[in-house]
Amino acid sequence: MTAAIRLTPKAKADRFAGLADLGDGTTAIKVAVTAAPEKGRANAALLALLAKEWRLPKSSLRLIAGETDRRKVVRIEGGDATVKRTLEDWLTRKHG
């Protein structure tokens, strides 16, 4: 399973900022992190925040696209049905 992310580095706080329509029919999760986009720090902070929020091991998340772009794709490893249920529950809690 994959998740589209719109990342804002160097923010005031690590947080989720809602959903974004990217204009190409894709919806992305907007995420802000305090880390600078240098030497992979913002990407590492993104994966750590996603793992914590989604209650998944960090090892189950991998950046597969957008290493130097604000638009990113994160691969979520694990049982797809379990991961899907986890993310649906999270979206319901965050965006009701």
C-alpha positions, 0 to 999 in steps of 0.5 A: 500500500502507498500513501501520497504525502505533501511535505513542508519542511522547516515548519514550527512544529511536526504536525498533520495539516489535513488533506490536499488536492494536488490538482492531478486527481491525487489527494495527499496527506499534508505533513509539516516537520521541523527538520530541514530538507538537508541530508535526508533529515526532513524525510527521516522526520516524516517517516518517524512522525508517520510511524508514531501517528499510525502506530506502525514500526518505522521499518514498515515505512519506506520512501519510494518517490520524492526524495528531494521533492515536497510531493512524496510517496511512502510505501507501507509494508505489512498486511494490506488489510490491516494497514488499510484498516489502520489508515482508515481509522486514523483518517476518521479520527483526524478528518471525521 
